[in-house]
Amino acid sequence: MAEVLITGEQLRLRLHEEKIIKDRRYHLRTYPNCFVAKELIDWLLDHKDATDRETAIKLVQKLLDNGVIHHVCDEHKEFKDAKLFYRFRKDDGTFPLDSEVKVFTRGQRIYEKLMSTENFLMQTREEEGVKYQRALIAREFIDWLIQEGEVTIRSEGEQLCCRLLEYGIIQHVSPTKDMKIVSAVRRCSMSSNCSSSGYYSSSPTPNSSPPVLSNPKSVLKRPVTTEELLTPGAPFMKKTLTIVGDAVGWGFVVRGNKPCHIQAVDPSGPAAAAGMKVRQFVISVNGLNVLHVDYRTVSNLILTGHRTIVMEVMEEVNF
């Protein structure tokens, strides 16, 4: 389920950016934020996210089966490669925040925090002659959770790890062994013994995960330097955005390096409501100039700061 949710959210943001998702009319009725099934399959093939129509349909069917998308009138339980309207449930408020989704969103936030922080938790580790990429040690992970304020005591950290393991967010690198804590894409009974030893990985093993859509490429139309942004008379306009995060986060993705840019914006998230757009360049975060750092540093400033962030951005002006 975790891979499906990640895939669905990546795809949703890309489709919004490329206007595949938009308001559409049929028989004098407007259907907000939807896409045409056939157009989506064409788009997946054009962007090399699937090798053929059959594979593309199977990928989208998995989103439908897991409640990530649905037919706008809920008339079709099977995804049809036709001129039918479908919609992401997150775009119409019908996506249920059940326990699995809540665990997933928290796990995703912790993962982003891990990747954005300068630490040595996730690294290549070896066990019984086998190397595992992006693996961490359970005891060190719980220490980090306490240090970052995600949990207050070790028992709470162990309970959180067990939840991440049970819902397939992390997995033990040696699933055949007696599991003593939590790990990344395999199911495990909640009765598993969760102590604080052993290696855990945040990425699936090569043969355990279903096909996943590729990560989006940079949305920038051309490279832009810091010098160009600061040149007097350059076609860029500065804006100040105040964004109040919700239970999931702030609803945007930063990428790039000197300067960083906004790669994706959740149309229904806090950032979009504050006026954030893709291709804006990040100038400062909470008063700190970030023009000369990479996106990991910017992400770390955001993730380790307060729920309310103030960002200065610059966007290109078309005269």
One Martini backbone bead per residue (centre of mass of N, CA, C, O) as a GRO file, in nm:
protein
  319
    1MET     BB    1   0.055   0.063  -0.019
    2ALA     BB    2   0.288   0.266  -0.001
    3GLU     BB    3   0.369   0.264  -0.303
    4VAL     BB    4   0.093   0.357  -0.408
    5LEU     BB    5   0.083   0.634  -0.266
    6ILE     BB    6   0.341   0.748  -0.386
    7THR     BB    7   0.270   0.715  -0.683
    8GLY     BB    8   0.006   0.878  -0.679
    9GLU     BB    9   0.126   1.152  -0.584
   10GLN     BB   10   0.327   1.194  -0.809
   11LEU     BB   11   0.121   1.183  -1.039
   12ARG     BB   12  -0.070   1.410  -0.953
   13LEU     BB   13   0.136   1.643  -0.969
   14ARG     BB   14   0.208   1.606  -1.270
   15LEU     BB   15  -0.082   1.639  -1.389
   16HIS     BB   16  -0.124   1.924  -1.291
   17GLU     BB   17   0.120   2.058  -1.428
   18GLU     BB   18   0.016   1.939  -1.731
   19LYS     BB   19  -0.310   1.957  -1.746
   20ILE     BB   20  -0.461   1.679  -1.718
   21ILE     BB   21  -0.576   1.811  -1.476
   22LYS     BB   22  -0.919   1.925  -1.500
   23ASP     BB   23  -1.179   2.093  -1.598
   24ARG     BB   24  -1.485   1.932  -1.713
   25ARG     BB   25  -1.725   1.877  -1.980
   26TYR     BB   26  -2.064   1.712  -1.964
   27HIS     BB   27  -2.369   1.765  -2.033
   28LEU     BB   28  -2.356   2.060  -1.881
   29ARG     BB   29  -2.128   1.942  -1.690
   30THR     BB   30  -1.899   1.994  -1.426
   31TYR     BB   31  -1.571   1.839  -1.369
   32PRO     BB   32  -1.352   1.857  -1.133
   33ASN     BB   33  -1.044   1.746  -1.129
   34CYS     BB   34  -0.989   1.572  -1.406
   35PHE     BB   35  -0.949   1.276  -1.615
   36VAL     BB   36  -0.869   1.100  -1.902
   37ALA     BB   37  -0.801   0.783  -1.947
   38LYS     BB   38  -0.670   0.780  -2.232
   39GLU     BB   39  -0.478   1.021  -2.180
   40LEU     BB   40  -0.314   0.888  -1.956
   41ILE     BB   41  -0.200   0.652  -2.115
   42ASP     BB   42  -0.059   0.825  -2.326
   43TRP     BB   43   0.122   0.978  -2.122
   44LEU     BB   44   0.275   0.736  -2.002
   45LEU     BB   45   0.404   0.657  -2.273
   46ASP     BB   46   0.542   0.929  -2.346
   47HIS     BB   47   0.703   0.915  -2.044
   48LYS     BB   48   0.802   0.612  -1.986
   49ASP     BB   49   0.608   0.465  -1.750
   50ALA     BB   50   0.542   0.266  -1.992
   51THR     BB   51   0.562   0.014  -2.245
   52ASP     BB   52   0.242  -0.032  -2.241
   53ARG     BB   53  -0.096  -0.038  -2.214
   54GLU     BB   54  -0.125  -0.276  -2.022
   55THR     BB   55   0.067  -0.170  -1.803
   56ALA     BB   56  -0.071   0.102  -1.753
   57ILE     BB   57  -0.344  -0.014  -1.663
   58LYS     BB   58  -0.235  -0.170  -1.417
   59LEU     BB   59  -0.132   0.073  -1.262
   60VAL     BB   60  -0.407   0.224  -1.242
   61GLN     BB   61  -0.569  -0.006  -1.113
   62LYS     BB   62  -0.415   0.005  -0.845
   63LEU     BB   63  -0.524   0.283  -0.768
   64LEU     BB   64  -0.823   0.198  -0.771
   65ASP     BB   65  -0.810  -0.043  -0.566
   66ASN     BB   66  -0.683   0.175  -0.335
   67GLY     BB   67  -0.846   0.461  -0.358
   68VAL     BB   68  -0.698   0.699  -0.521
   69ILE     BB   69  -0.908   0.651  -0.743
   70HIS     BB   70  -1.207   0.754  -0.944
   71HIS     BB   71  -1.498   0.764  -1.068
   72VAL     BB   72  -1.698   1.041  -1.079
   73CYS     BB   73  -1.965   0.822  -1.048
   74ASP     BB   74  -1.895   0.531  -0.956
   75GLU     BB   75  -1.938   0.313  -1.223
   76HIS     BB   76  -1.626   0.201  -1.221
   77LYS     BB   77  -1.413  -0.065  -1.106
   78GLU     BB   78  -1.276  -0.055  -1.383
   79PHE     BB   79  -1.029   0.040  -1.580
   80LYS     BB   80  -1.082   0.243  -1.874
   81ASP     BB   81  -0.965   0.281  -2.209
   82ALA     BB   82  -1.126   0.580  -2.220
   83LYS     BB   83  -1.377   0.843  -2.233
   84LEU     BB   84  -1.324   0.883  -1.908
   85PHE     BB   85  -1.382   1.002  -1.585
   86TYR     BB   86  -1.130   1.078  -1.344
   87ARG     BB   87  -1.023   1.085  -0.987
   88PHE     BB   88  -0.866   1.210  -0.723
   89ARG     BB   89  -0.947   1.190  -0.394
   90LYS     BB   90  -0.773   1.436  -0.300
   91ASP     BB   91  -0.941   1.643  -0.497
   92ASP     BB   92  -1.244   1.572  -0.333
   93GLY     BB   93  -1.221   1.462  -0.022
   94THR     BB   94  -1.242   1.114  -0.031
   95PHE     BB   95  -0.988   1.051   0.123
   96PRO     BB   96  -0.915   0.826   0.362
   97LEU     BB   97  -0.803   0.870   0.707
   98ASP     BB   98  -0.673   0.614   0.792
   99SER     BB   99  -0.440   0.441   0.960
  100GLU     BB  100  -0.256   0.389   0.712
  101VAL     BB  101  -0.236   0.681   0.611
  102LYS     BB  102  -0.118   0.802   0.870
  103VAL     BB  103   0.136   0.631   0.871
  104PHE     BB  104   0.240   0.711   0.594
  105THR     BB  105   0.264   1.021   0.635
  106ARG     BB  106   0.464   0.996   0.868
  107GLY     BB  107   0.678   0.829   0.721
  108GLN     BB  108   0.732   1.034   0.495
  109ARG     BB  109   0.826   1.264   0.681
  110ILE     BB  110   1.063   1.112   0.813
  111TYR     BB  111   1.215   1.052   0.553
  112GLU     BB  112   1.259   1.346   0.463
  113LYS     BB  113   1.414   1.419   0.719
  114LEU     BB  114   1.644   1.220   0.685
  115MET     BB  115   1.735   1.325   0.393
  116SER     BB  116   1.773   1.642   0.502
  117THR     BB  117   1.973   1.538   0.711
  118GLU     BB  118   2.285   1.547   0.867
  119ASN     BB  119   2.352   1.206   0.860
  120PHE     BB  120   2.441   0.840   0.941
  121LEU     BB  121   2.202   0.639   0.926
  122MET     BB  122   2.188   0.631   0.609
  123GLN     BB  123   2.353   0.344   0.474
  124THR     BB  124   2.586   0.130   0.382
  125ARG     BB  125   2.538  -0.213   0.471
  126GLU     BB  126   2.659  -0.518   0.639
  127GLU     BB  127   2.529  -0.867   0.614
  128GLU     BB  128   2.652  -1.162   0.557
  129GLY     BB  129   2.792  -1.028   0.283
  130VAL     BB  130   2.557  -0.816   0.252
  131LYS     BB  131   2.451  -0.533   0.083
  132TYR     BB  132   2.280  -0.228   0.202
  133GLN     BB  133   2.090   0.023   0.107
  134ARG     BB  134   1.976   0.255   0.307
  135ALA     BB  135   2.057   0.173   0.604
  136LEU     BB  136   1.957   0.105   0.950
  137ILE     BB  137   1.974   0.126   1.298
  138ALA     BB  138   1.747   0.085   1.529
  139ARG     BB  139   1.869   0.226   1.777
  140GLU     BB  140   1.949   0.487   1.624
  141PHE     BB  141   1.665   0.559   1.528
  142ILE     BB  142   1.541   0.605   1.810
  143ASP     BB  143   1.735   0.822   1.897
  144TRP     BB  144   1.648   1.017   1.668
  145LEU     BB  145   1.346   1.042   1.738
  146ILE     BB  146   1.399   1.175   2.012
  147GLN     BB  147   1.578   1.414   1.918
  148GLU     BB  148   1.338   1.518   1.706
  149GLY     BB  149   1.047   1.475   1.863
  150GLU     BB  150   0.871   1.223   1.771
  151VAL     BB  151   0.953   1.113   2.052
  152THR     BB  152   1.003   1.057   2.412
  153ILE     BB  153   1.034   0.740   2.420
  154ARG     BB  154   1.134   0.424   2.348
  155SER     BB  155   0.859   0.279   2.346
  156GLU     BB  156   0.737   0.475   2.139
  157GLY     BB  157   0.943   0.414   1.916
  158GLU     BB  158   0.878   0.111   1.890
  159GLN     BB  159   0.580   0.148   1.812
  160LEU     BB  160   0.631   0.310   1.555
  161CYS     BB  161   0.804   0.096   1.411
  162CYS     BB  162   0.586  -0.122   1.407
  163ARG     BB  163   0.394   0.041   1.226
  164LEU     BB  164   0.585   0.072   0.984
  165LEU     BB  165   0.614  -0.233   0.942
  166GLU     BB  166   0.315  -0.326   0.920
  167TYR     BB  167   0.275  -0.101   0.667
  168GLY     BB  168   0.548  -0.106   0.480
  169ILE     BB  169   0.774   0.128   0.522
  170ILE     BB  170   0.955  -0.086   0.655
  171GLN     BB  171   1.246  -0.320   0.666
  172HIS     BB  172   1.406  -0.599   0.709
  173VAL     BB  173   1.698  -0.722   0.568
  174SER     BB  174   1.618  -1.009   0.733
  175PRO     BB  175   1.316  -1.165   0.713
  176THR     BB  176   1.404  -1.461   0.823
  177LYS     BB  177   1.434  -1.344   1.078
  178ASP     BB  178   1.409  -1.235   1.388
  179MET     BB  179   1.224  -0.975   1.459
  180LYS     BB  180   1.324  -0.664   1.652
  181ILE     BB  181   1.174  -0.458   1.450
  182VAL     BB  182   1.183  -0.219   1.194
  183SER     BB  183   1.087  -0.163   0.837
  184ALA     BB  184   1.025  -0.124   0.451
  185VAL     BB  185   0.823  -0.365   0.251
  186ARG     BB  186   0.690  -0.557   0.475
  187ARG     BB  187   0.495  -0.769   0.626
  188CYS     BB  188   0.379  -0.768   0.978
  189SER     BB  189   0.303  -0.856   1.271
  190MET     BB  190   0.211  -0.687   1.560
  191SER     BB  191   0.352  -0.928   1.742
  192SER     BB  192   0.615  -0.847   1.699
  193ASN     BB  193   0.933  -0.813   1.809
  194CYS     BB  194   1.021  -0.477   1.938
  195SER     BB  195   1.325  -0.373   1.944
  196SER     BB  196   1.689  -0.245   1.918
  197SER     BB  197   1.783  -0.442   1.676
  198GLY     BB  198   1.921  -0.415   1.377
  199TYR     BB  199   1.844  -0.389   1.037
  200TYR     BB  200   1.715  -0.119   0.826
  201SER     BB  201   1.504  -0.036   0.544
  202SER     BB  202   1.368   0.217   0.300
  203SER     BB  203   1.390  -0.008   0.077
  204PRO     BB  204   1.318  -0.225  -0.149
  205THR     BB  205   1.350  -0.513  -0.274
  206PRO     BB  206   1.395  -0.604  -0.598
  207ASN     BB  207   1.135  -0.839  -0.583
  208SER     BB  208   0.890  -0.686  -0.396
  209SER     BB  209   0.800  -0.468  -0.601
  210PRO     BB  210   0.615  -0.286  -0.787
  211PRO     BB  211   0.555  -0.087  -1.021
  212VAL     BB  212   0.712   0.240  -1.056
  213LEU     BB  213   0.700   0.550  -1.108
  214SER     BB  214   0.879   0.793  -1.210
  215ASN     BB  215   1.053   1.057  -1.150
  216PRO     BB  216   1.048   1.377  -1.188
  217LYS     BB  217   1.157   1.616  -1.366
  218SER     BB  218   1.254   1.907  -1.420
  219VAL     BB  219   1.056   2.211  -1.456
  220LEU     BB  220   1.261   2.364  -1.592
  221LYS     BB  221   1.321   2.536  -1.893
  222ARG     BB  222   1.585   2.668  -1.758
  223PRO     BB  223   1.867   2.778  -1.651
  224VAL     BB  224   1.936   2.943  -1.328
  225THR     BB  225   2.104   3.191  -1.173
  226THR     BB  226   2.182   3.387  -0.913
  227GLU     BB  227   2.280   3.629  -1.077
  228GLU     BB  228   2.023   3.660  -1.247
  229LEU     BB  229   1.826   3.718  -1.013
  230LEU     BB  230   2.013   3.984  -0.909
  231THR     BB  231   1.971   4.140  -1.157
  232PRO     BB  232   1.904   4.432  -1.264
  233GLY     BB  233   1.602   4.402  -1.451
  234ALA     BB  234   1.512   4.134  -1.418
  235PRO     BB  235   1.247   3.890  -1.493
  236PHE     BB  236   1.180   3.924  -1.162
  237MET     BB  237   0.961   3.843  -0.884
  238LYS     BB  238   0.897   3.918  -0.556
  239LYS     BB  239   0.783   3.701  -0.284
  240THR     BB  240   0.576   3.660   0.011
  241LEU     BB  241   0.529   3.359   0.209
  242THR     BB  242   0.271   3.222   0.421
  243ILE     BB  243   0.299   2.895   0.578
  244VAL     BB  244   0.065   2.657   0.706
  245GLY     BB  245   0.082   2.366   0.832
  246ASP     BB  246  -0.032   2.049   0.836
  247ALA     BB  247  -0.058   1.714   0.906
  248VAL     BB  248   0.129   1.654   0.642
  249GLY     BB  249   0.220   1.964   0.568
  250TRP     BB  250   0.288   2.203   0.292
  251GLY     BB  251   0.277   2.112  -0.026
  252PHE     BB  252   0.594   2.078  -0.124
  253VAL     BB  253   0.881   2.079  -0.360
  254VAL     BB  254   1.233   2.080  -0.337
  255ARG     BB  255   1.485   2.175  -0.577
  256GLY     BB  256   1.816   2.197  -0.635
  257ASN     BB  257   2.100   2.448  -0.693
  258LYS     BB  258   2.200   2.752  -0.683
  259PRO     BB  259   1.917   2.761  -0.702
  260CYS     BB  260   1.625   2.683  -0.573
  261HIS     BB  261   1.315   2.505  -0.649
  262ILE     BB  262   0.988   2.450  -0.742
  263GLN     BB  263   0.863   2.135  -0.834
  264ALA     BB  264   0.601   2.104  -0.638
  265VAL     BB  265   0.231   2.137  -0.596
  266ASP     BB  266  -0.032   2.114  -0.392
  267PRO     BB  267  -0.346   2.225  -0.472
  268SER     BB  268  -0.463   2.145  -0.158
  269GLY     BB  269  -0.246   2.300  -0.012
  270PRO     BB  270  -0.093   2.549   0.171
  271ALA     BB  271   0.095   2.664  -0.052
  272ALA     BB  272  -0.119   2.724  -0.268
  273ALA     BB  273  -0.285   2.919  -0.084
  274ALA     BB  274  -0.021   3.122  -0.065
  275GLY     BB  275   0.105   3.118  -0.389
  276MET     BB  276   0.247   2.879  -0.482
  277LYS     BB  277   0.482   2.780  -0.748
  278VAL     BB  278   0.615   2.656  -0.999
  279ARG     BB  279   0.947   2.785  -1.063
  280GLN     BB  280   1.019   2.895  -0.812
  281PHE     BB  281   1.254   3.079  -0.622
  282VAL     BB  282   1.458   3.043  -0.340
  283ILE     BB  283   1.566   3.288  -0.105
  284SER     BB  284   1.403   3.239   0.177
  285VAL     BB  285   1.395   3.111   0.531
  286ASN     BB  286   1.310   3.269   0.794
  287GLY     BB  287   1.544   3.497   0.696
  288LEU     BB  288   1.721   3.290   0.538
  289ASN     BB  289   1.959   3.267   0.312
  290VAL     BB  290   1.939   3.021   0.010
  291LEU     BB  291   2.099   3.071  -0.267
  292HIS     BB  292   2.381   2.887  -0.167
  293VAL     BB  293   2.209   2.618  -0.158
  294ASP     BB  294   2.060   2.323  -0.124
  295TYR     BB  295   1.768   2.137  -0.094
  296ARG     BB  296   1.842   1.994   0.173
  297THR     BB  297   1.880   2.248   0.343
  298VAL     BB  298   1.602   2.367   0.298
  299SER     BB  299   1.439   2.126   0.405
  300ASN     BB  300   1.561   2.132   0.689
  301LEU     BB  301   1.457   2.412   0.772
  302ILE     BB  302   1.159   2.332   0.749
  303LEU     BB  303   1.143   2.059   0.921
  304THR     BB  304   1.292   2.207   1.191
  305GLY     BB  305   1.072   2.402   1.221
  306HIS     BB  306   0.799   2.561   1.206
  307ARG     BB  307   0.479   2.545   1.089
  308THR     BB  308   0.545   2.839   1.028
  309ILE     BB  309   0.639   2.983   0.714
  310VAL     BB  310   0.877   3.211   0.559
  311MET     BB  311   0.891   3.294   0.206
  312GLU     BB  312   1.116   3.379  -0.044
  313VAL     BB  313   1.035   3.447  -0.386
  314MET     BB  314   1.096   3.389  -0.742
  315GLU     BB  315   0.945   3.497  -1.053
  316GLU     BB  316   0.878   3.486  -1.371
  317VAL     BB  317   0.824   3.745  -1.611
  318ASN     BB  318   0.582   3.801  -1.867
  319PHE     BB  319   0.577   4.060  -2.110
   0.00000   0.00000   0.00000
